[in-house]
């Protein structure tokens, strides 16, 4: 009988945001990676707001948002950004993590996700 290895969530198909959310948090376990994501998301939101006054700034939104985040994945976490596999859920996860972090409520979510790893 051959040994079988169950695919990790990064290899398996995830079919809901609720299933994606703990995976997303585990992919952002390193605090420096999370800080880069928070800085990028904040900069993207600020650039988006500024683009209402100066529309020439609009193309910079993904650059300032994803640039720091991708550095965090490739340099710090050494993993592949979820953006490539789950682009909509990844953006939703970025915004949710940002909101929870700035309101001081991210900790319990991280603890649950990391305990389930």
Secondary structure, DSSP 8 states (H G I E B T S, - for coil): --------TTTS---SHHHHHHHHHHTT-SHHHHHHHHHHHHHHHHHHHHTTT-GGGTTHHHHHHHHHHHHIIIIII-S--GGGT-HHHHHHHHHHHHHHHHTT-HHHHHHHHHHT-
